[in-house]
Structure formats: C-alpha cells, structure tokens
Amino acid sequence: MSTTATTAATMQYATETVTLDLSHTQLLGLYGSMDGPHAMLRGADGTIVMAQPKDVTPMGDVMAITDVYVLLRDGRTIRRLTLPE
C-alpha cells in the first residue's frame, strides 16, 4: 500500500466550514433514484436513520423525498429539511 501526503487544497475541500445545529433534526444526505429515494437523517439526540418515503422514524413520518429536500410530519407539524449549504 502506498501513501501520499494530503495537499493543502485537498484538506481545504474536505473541511466543512458550516456547522450544523445539532439541537434540531438535520438532513445529512440524499441518495438513490427518484424510483427509490433515500435520506440520511440525524436526530437531535444523535440518532442516525436511513429513511425512504412513508417510513416512520423517531424524527417524524417521511412524507416525501426529492432530490433537494425531505418532508417530515410530526403530529400536525410538517417540516422541510434541506441539505446544509
């Protein structure tokens, strides 16, 4: 196995400069296709969930997953989660 030093440019691109508010549910990632979209969600308690539409999660019921956002319903409240900028 060979190794190479990490360049300054690579370190800069790999470093997230925007912090997440971990006291609220966050959308960490979207993957799959429109036929089978999935979302990675992080709850305020640190729980990570891989979800798909119609799943019931501790963060709420997954109403929809698009290529840009997730809709979660918790009781009478509907939240739209987007990926961090």
RAJOVEN-V161180 format. One record per residue. N is the residue number from 1. SS is DSSP state (H for helix, E for strand, C for the rest). PSI is psi as a letter, one per 20 degrees, with the letter a starting at -180 (999 if undefined). Layout:
n=N ss=SS psi=PSI
n=N ss=SS psi=PSI
This chain:
n=1 ss=C psi=p
n=2 ss=C psi=q
n=3 ss=C psi=q
n=4 ss=C psi=q
n=5 ss=C psi=q
n=6 ss=C psi=p
n=7 ss=C psi=r
n=8 ss=H psi=h
n=9 ss=H psi=g
n=10 ss=H psi=g
n=11 ss=H psi=h
n=12 ss=H psi=g
n=13 ss=H psi=h
n=14 ss=H psi=i
n=15 ss=C psi=p
n=16 ss=C psi=p
n=17 ss=C psi=i
n=18 ss=C psi=p
n=19 ss=C psi=q
n=20 ss=C psi=q
n=21 ss=C psi=n
n=22 ss=C psi=j
n=23 ss=C psi=i
n=24 ss=C psi=q
n=25 ss=C psi=p
n=26 ss=E psi=q
n=27 ss=E psi=o
n=28 ss=E psi=h
n=29 ss=E psi=q
n=30 ss=E psi=p
n=31 ss=E psi=r
n=32 ss=E psi=b
n=33 ss=E psi=r
n=34 ss=C psi=h
n=35 ss=C psi=h
n=36 ss=E psi=m
n=37 ss=E psi=q
n=38 ss=E psi=q
n=39 ss=E psi=q
n=40 ss=E psi=o
n=41 ss=E psi=q
n=42 ss=E psi=p
n=43 ss=C psi=r
n=44 ss=C psi=h
n=45 ss=C psi=j
n=46 ss=C psi=i
n=47 ss=C psi=p
n=48 ss=E psi=p
n=49 ss=E psi=p
n=50 ss=E psi=p
n=51 ss=E psi=q
n=52 ss=C psi=r
n=53 ss=C psi=q
n=54 ss=C psi=j
n=55 ss=C psi=q
n=56 ss=E psi=o
n=57 ss=E psi=r
n=58 ss=C psi=h
n=59 ss=C psi=i
n=60 ss=E psi=r
n=61 ss=E psi=p
n=62 ss=E psi=o
n=63 ss=E psi=h
n=64 ss=E psi=q
n=65 ss=E psi=p
n=66 ss=C psi=a
n=67 ss=C psi=i
n=68 ss=C psi=h
n=69 ss=E psi=r
n=70 ss=E psi=p
n=71 ss=E psi=p
n=72 ss=E psi=p
n=73 ss=E psi=p
n=74 ss=E psi=n
n=75 ss=C psi=c
n=76 ss=C psi=j
n=77 ss=E psi=p
n=78 ss=E psi=p
n=79 ss=E psi=q
n=80 ss=E psi=o
n=81 ss=E psi=p
n=82 ss=E psi=r
n=83 ss=E psi=q
n=84 ss=C psi=q
n=85 ss=C psi=999
